[in-house]
Amino acid sequence: MRGKFLKVAVAATATAMLATACGSDSSDAGDDAAGGTLRVYASEPAYLLPSNANDEPSIYVVRQLYRGLVKYNAETGDPEMDLAESIDSDDQKLWTIKLKDGYTFDNGEPVDADAFIRSWNFAAYAPNAQNNGSFMTRIAGIDEVLPKDPDGDGPEKAPEPTAETLSGLKKVDDLTFTVELSEPFSGFPIVVGYPGFSPMAQACLDDTDACNETPIGNGPYKIDGSWKHDVEINLVRSDSWKGEAGKPAAINYRIFGDVDAAYAAFQAGELDVMYTIPPARFKEAKASYGDRLYEQASGSLNYVGLPLYDESFQDKRIRQAISMAVDRESIVDAVFDGRWTPATGFVAPTFQGAREGVCTYCTKDVEAAKKLLEEAGGWPEGKKLTLWANAGAGHDAWLQAVGDQIKAVLGIDYELKVNLQFAEYLEKADNREFTGPFRLGWGPDYPYLETYLTPTYGTGAKSNYTTFSNADFDSLLKQGDSAPSVEEAIPFYQQAEDILAEELPVIPMFWRKEAAIYSEHVDNFVWNKVAGADYGATALK
C-alpha cells in the first residue's frame, strides 16, 4: 500500500533474505515508552477487519491493532520476522511456517496456526466477499474456494464454491503450518507482511460485523470502546501484547472529511501528526513548521483510471490520446510546487527493476494525441468527459488542470465529480460505477516489484478497478511468480509492465513526495518506508 523509497536490495531468494532478519527494527518501541495520547489525522476507514481492509485510512488503523508473520524495517523496508519464527521452503512452492509462542488476541485466544489458517480461509471464501481474498489466490485450492468468474463483470455469474477451505493450508501442530502454493513464488515471504494476512480470533469470525466495529486484535494496541464513524477511533496499549510496547500510551485517530479542515485543526493545536498536507498549504507549512515537516520521496502513484467497462474507453487509442494531451510537468509545477515527479511508468522509480520512460504515451504530444483520437473515430459530439475524484483530499485542483488540458488539446469538454467521501468513493469503484476517468492512488503493499502489477491489473484482481484483462500480461506475471529467485523474476515483470504501457488501462500521473507535519509535543516522528507514518513508534515528549 504505502511507499518504498529506496532501491530494494533483494537477496537471491526470499528465504535467504528473511533468514538473517529476525531481530527488532527501529519501528518497535521499548518498554520505557513515554506514553501520552498521540492525536493523528485520519479520514474515514472503509473497514477495520484485516481480511477486508485494503484502503489507506483502514490500514493505518489495522497495522496498530494486528500483527502478522512479517514486518518491514522502518529505515530499509526489508522484511523481518514478526510473529513468525521461520518461513522456509526447498522449492518455493511448499512453505513451512513456524510461529513464536505465547502471543494472544485481546480476548485471550492464542495466536496459533489455527488463527492464521482460519483468517486466510475466511478471506478467500467467495461468499464472504472480502477485499483481501485476492491475496490468497496463489494458495492451492483457491479455484474451489474462490471460483473464477467466466466472463469477468459480464452477465454470467461465477460458479458456487465447492469447498470452504483452502487445500493448500495444513496445520502441523499448534505453532506450525504449511502453505502449498499452486505454483512456485519466491516472493511469498515478502508478501505475507501485508495486513490482509493477519490472524483473526475465532470470536471475531463468529461475528464479523461486531469485530469490524470493535476489533479483537493481537497487536500492540487495542480499541478503546468502538469505532465512532466519521468522528474518531481511539486505541490504547494492549495489556495482552507480548512484544515491545508502542511509544504512545494511546492513539486518537480524529476523522476528517476534508484535509483543509484537518490542517486548520493542526494549526489550532488539536492534532499531533498529519501524514498528508494540502498541496496549496505546503509552502506555508514548510515556513511555519520547519524541522517539524517531514518530507521523503515515495513509491505512491497517483493515476487516472479508465473504466474499460464503458465502451467509450475500450479503444486503446482513446486512452493513449487522453494521456498524451496532458502535460504532467506543468501540473506538478503549478499545483505541487514542483515537488512531485511526473510518472513515465507503472513501477516506482525507487524500486529495483523500475525503468524510466516505459510509458511513451505519458509525454505530452498535441499532434500525436489528435491523430490518435481521429484514428479511433473521435469523441462523441456534445458528450462531456466526467472526471471523478474523492472529496476533501485536495485532488480538485490537479484534476481540473487535467480536464483543462484535455479540452484544450482534444476539444472534449469535461465536468468534475468530486462529492463522495473516500469510503463511498471506494464503493463506487468496487461496483464499477464510474462514468469516466477516475482518480486513484497506488502504493506498494510490500517491498517487491510485483506489488505494482498483480493487485491492480491482474485479471479479476480486487483492486483492478478498470477491469483490465490481458492473457499475455497474466502469463508474464505467472512466469515472474514462478522464477527461482526474486532477482530472476524481474525481467518477466518488466515485460508485463511494457504491456501496460501500450494498453494504458490507467494513465500514470505523478509519483508523490510524502510530506507529514508533527507538533512540538512529538519527540521522535517515525516514518516506515513501506507502511507510512508509524504512530506506534512515534514518541511524545
N, C-alpha and C positions, 0 to 999 in steps of 0.2 A: 504494500500500500504506500508506504512513505519512504522518502528518498534515501538513496545510496549515493554518497558524494565522492568517493574515491574509487579508482580502478579496483575491482575485486581481484585480489591475489589468490586465485584458487589453487588448491593442490591437485595432484594427479587424479585423485578420486576424492569424493566427498567423505568417504570413510576415513581416509588418512587425515583430512583436514580436521575432522572432529576428534580424532583420537588424541590429539595433543592439546585440546582446548576444553579442558574440564574444569578450569578454575573460574572464579568470580570475575565479572568485568566491572568497569568503573560505573556502570549504571546501577549497581547494587549499593544499598546504603547500609551503614553499620548500625549496631545496636545503640550507639551513642547519639542517634539521630536527635536533632534539636527539638523536633516537634512543631507545634503550632498548626494552624489551618492555612493551607495554600489555596488561594482563591483564583480560579482559572476561567478563562473564556471558553465557552463551548457553544456549538449550535445543536439543535435538537437531534439526537441519535435516531436511527431508524429502528434498531433492535439492541438489546443487551444480552441476548442469547448467543454464545460464541458460534454455534452452528449456523446462525443467520446473519450475524453482524459482519458486513463487508464494506461499510462506508466509513469514511474518516471519523466523523463525530462518534460513531458507535465504538470503533476500535480504540479510540483514545481512552474510553472508559473500561472496555473489556480487558485491555492489557494490564490494568491495575488490579482487576478482580480475579483474573485467571492466569495461571502459568502452565506452560506446556513442556514438551520434551526438550526444546532447544530455545535459546535466546540469542540475541545478536549483540555483539560487543558495541558499546556506545561510540567508541572512537574509530574502530576499523570496520564495523559492520560484519565482521566474521562470525559465523555460527559457533556457539559454545554450548556445552551440555547445561541443561537446567534441571528438569526432573528426571531426565534420562541418565542412567549410569553409563550406558553404552548403546550405540546403534551400529551394528555390524552386518556385513554381507560378503560372501565369497563371489557372488555372481551379479550383483547389483539388482537382483530380482527378488530374492528371498532375504528379508531383513529381520534380524533378531534384535529386539529392544528390551533392555533391562532397565528397570526403574529404581530410583533411590527409595529407600524405605522410610516410613514414618510420616509422610505427608498426608494431610486430610483436607476435606472440604470444611466449610464453616459450620456445617451441621454435624460434623464428626465422622462422616463416611470416609473410608480410606481412599486415597488417590492411588489406585492399583491398576493392574492390567484390565480388569473389567471396566473401570471408569473411562479408559481410552477407547476400548472396543465398543462399548455401548454408545459413546458420543459419536464416533465415526460412523457407526451403523445408522444412528438416528439422522445424521446429516445427509447420508447417502440415500436413504429410503425415499423413493419418489413421492408417496402421498404426504410426506412431511414438508415438502416444498421449501427446503432450506437453501438459502443463498450459497452457502459454502459446501453444498453437496458436490458441486463440480470439482472441488479439490480432491475428492475421493475417487475420481474416475480412473486413476491408474491402478487401483486395487483390484485384484482378481475377484470376479463375481459381480462387478458393477452392472453389467448388462442385465442381470437377473433382478437386481435391486432398483436400478435406475435405467429402465429400458429406453433406447434411443427413439426419438420421435421420427417416424419415417419421412415426413415432409417438413421438418422444422416447425415454422409458425403457420404451416398450411392447415387445411381443414381436417386432415387426419389426426387422430389422437395417438399418443404413444401407447404401446401395449401395457396392460397391467403388469406390475412386477410379479415375478414367480417366486421370489424369495424376499425375506425381510432383513436378512443379514448378509454381509459380505463373506463369501467363502474364503477370501484371502486373509482374514483376520482370525488368528488362532491363539488361544490362551495356553501358555506353557505352565506357568504357576502364578501365584499372586502378583509377583513383581516382574514377570517376563511374558512377552507375547511376540508372535511373529507376524510379519506383514508380507504376503506374497503379492507381487505386482503382476499385472497382465504381461508386461514387457519390462526389460531391464530399464532402470532410470537411475543414473549416477547422482542426480541432484536430490534424491529423496531426503537425505538427512538435512539438507538445507531448507527444503520446502516446509518441513514439519514445525518450523518455528513460527509459522503463520498462526494467528489466534484461532482460526477455524479448526485447527487440530487440537484445541484444548480439551481436557477431560471434562465430563459433566457428571454430577451426582445423580444417583438413581431418583432421589426425591425431586430433582429438577425435571427429569424426563417424565415423571409421574404427573406433573402439572407444569407444562412449559409456559403457559400463559402467566402463571403466578411467578415462575422463575425469571421470566423476562422483565417483570415489574420489580421483583425483589430477588436479585440473583443469589444463587448459592455457589459462591466462588471457592477457589483454592489458592488464591494469590495473596500478596502482602496486604491487600486492603479488602474490606467487605463493605457492603452498602449499609448506610445508616438510615433506617426507615425504608422508603421505597422511592422509585423514580417519580419525581414530580414533573410531569410532562410540560415542556415549554417554560419551565421555571428553573429547576436545579436538580442536581444529583449529588448527594453527599456520601463520601466514603470515609471510613476510619480504619486505622490499622487493625488487621485481623489478629486476634489472640490465638488462632489455630495455626497460623503460618509458622513453619519451622525454619525457614530461611532467614536471611538478614532483613531487618525491618526497613520499611520505607522511611525516608527522611522526614516528611511532614507527618504529624500525628493524624491529620485529616486533610482531605482534598474536597473542596467545594467547586463543582462544575456549575457555573452560572450560565444558563442558556439564554442566548440572544437570537432574535430573528433577523437582526441587522448588524453588520460588522461595525458600522459607524456608531451605532448606539453603544456597542461594546467598547469601542475606543474612548468614547466620552466617559463611560464608567471607569475605565482605566485611568484617565486623566483626573477623575474625581477621587482616586484612591480606593475604589471599590474592588479592584482586581489586582492580582499579583503577577499574572502571566497572561499574555496574549500570544498565541502561536502564529498569528497572522496579523497583518497590518493593512488597513485600507490603502490601496495604491495611491490615492490622491493625498494621503496624510503621511506618506513615507518621509519626505523631506522634513516636514515639521517634527515627526517623531525622532528622526536622527538628530536634529538640532536640539530637541528637548531632552532626550534621554541618553545620548552619547554612548558611553560604555555599557549602558543597560539595554542597548539594542543589539541583538544577536543576528548575524547575517551569515549565510552559508549557501554556496551553490548546491542545487538539489537534483534529484533524479525524477522529479514530478513533472509530468507533461500536461499542459492544457491543450485540449484538442476540440475541434468541431466535428462531431459525428454526423454521418449522413444516413438517414433512415432508408435502408435499401428495401424495406418492405413497402415503401412508397414508390410507385412506378416513375415518378418524376426524377428519381435519383438512381435508377437502375443502370443507366448507360454511364460507364466509367468516364466518358469524355465530358459529361456534365460535371462530374465530381472534380476532374482534373482542371476544367475551365474555372470553376469557382476557386479552387486552390491557387491557381496562377493569377487570379485577379487581385490577390491580397498581398500587400507589402508588409510583411511581418516586422521588419526593422523599424519602419516609421511608426507602427503602433507601439512597439516596445519603447521607442524614444518619447512618444507623446504621452502614453498612459503610464508607463512603468519607469520613467526617468532613465531609460537605457539599462536598467538593472537585469532584466531577463534576457534570455538567449533565444533568438529565432530557431525554431526546430527545422532540421533538414533530414530527419529520420524518425524512427519509432522507438529506438533504444537510447537511453540517456547517454550523453557524451562521457559521463563519469564512469560508465560500466565497461568492464573488459568485454571486447567483442563489438563495441559500438564503432560506427564509421560515419564520417562527415559526408554530407551531400548525397545520401542514399536516395532521398526523395527529390527527383529532378523537377517535379511539379510543385515544389514548395518555394520556388523563387518567382517573384512577380514578372510576368511577361504578357503585356497587354495584347499584342498581336496574336501570340500563340493561344491565349485564353479565348479571344474572339473566334479564332479559327476552329478551335475545338468545339465551342458552343454551336457554331454554324454547322459543323460536320455532324453533330448529334441531333440536328433538326431544330435547334433553337429552344428558347424557353417560351412556354405558352403565353400568348399576349394577354396582358392585363392581370396575370396571376402574380400575387405577391409572394416573396420568399419569407417564410416565417422563421425567425431566428430565436431559439429557445435558450434560456439560462435560468438557473435558480435565483431566487430573490435574496437580497440582503447581503450578498457576499462580494459586491464590488465588481461584478462582471459586466455591468451595463455599458460602461464607457468603451471597453475594448471591443465588445460585440457590436456596438453601434458603429465603431470605426470599420469593422469588417463589413458590415452592411453598406456603409457609405462607399467603400472601395468597390464592392461588387456592383453596386448601382452605377458608379462612375465608369467602370470598365465594360460591363456587360449589359447595362441598361435594364437591369432587373430591380424593380422596386422591392422594398422589404418592410417588415414590421417586426418589432421586438415582442417576445412573450416572456416576461421575467417576473411573474407574480406568484410563483409557487415556492414555498419553503422547501428546504432540501429533502426532507423525508417524503413530502408529496411529489417532488420532482423525480426522486428515485422510483417511486411507484409508477409514475408516468413512463419512465424508462423501462422498468420491468415489464410493463404491459404493452410495450412497443406502440406508444400512442403519440409520439412526436410527429408533427405535420411538416417538419422542415429541419434544417441543420440545428444541432443541439450542442451546447457547451457541456463538456465533462472533463474531468482530470483523471490521470492515472499515475500512481507512484508504485514502486516495487513493493510487493508483499514480502519478499525475501531477497537476499542478495545474490541473484542469479539471473542471467540474461533472459532466460525463458519466461520470467515473470512478466515481461512486456508483450508477450506474444500469445501464449495459450489462453490465459483468462479472458482476454479482450477480443480475440479474433478467431479462436478455435471454433469449429462448427458446434453449435449448441452450447457454448460456454455461457455461464450465468451472466458474466459482465460483457458479453458480446451484444451490446445494445443496438448495433447496426444490423444484426442478423447476417453478417458476412459469412460466406461459406465457400471454401475453395479446397478441392481434393488434393491438389499439389501442395498447398500450404500445410494442410493437416498431415500429409505424408512426410514432409520435411520435419515437422515438429516431432513426429514419431521416431524418425531416424535420429534426430538430435537427442531425444529422450533415451534411446537405446544405445547411444555411443558408450564405449567402455569407460570414459572418463569425462569430467566436466570440460576439460580443455578440448577434447576431440568432438564434443557436441557443438561447439560454437559455429563452425562453418555451416552446419545444417540450419541452425537458427538464423544465420545471416542470409542464407538463400531464401528462407521463409520471409524475412523482412523485405527482401527485394520484391517479392510478390505483392506485399502490402504497398510498397512504393509505386507500383504500377496500377494497382486496383483502387487504391485510396478509399477504403471504407470509412476512414476518418481523415480529416485534414489536420496534420500536426501543426500546432501554432507556436507554443513557447515552452522552453524549459524554465521552470520557476527558479527564483533565488529565494530561498526561505528567509524570512525575517520574523523575529519574535522580539517582544519587549517584556521586561520584567521590572518590578517595583523595587524601591530601595529596601524593602523588607526581605528580599531574596538574597541569600548569602552565596549560593552556588547554583546557577542555572545549568541544567544538563540537557543536551540535545543528542538523541540517539540517531545514528546515521541511517538506520532502517525504519525505526519506529517513530521518529519525530520527537517532539517535546516529551521528555521523560519526567512526569510530575512526581513519581515515587522517589526519584533520585535527586530532585531539586530541593535543596535545603533552605530553610528560612533562618534569619538571624535570631 
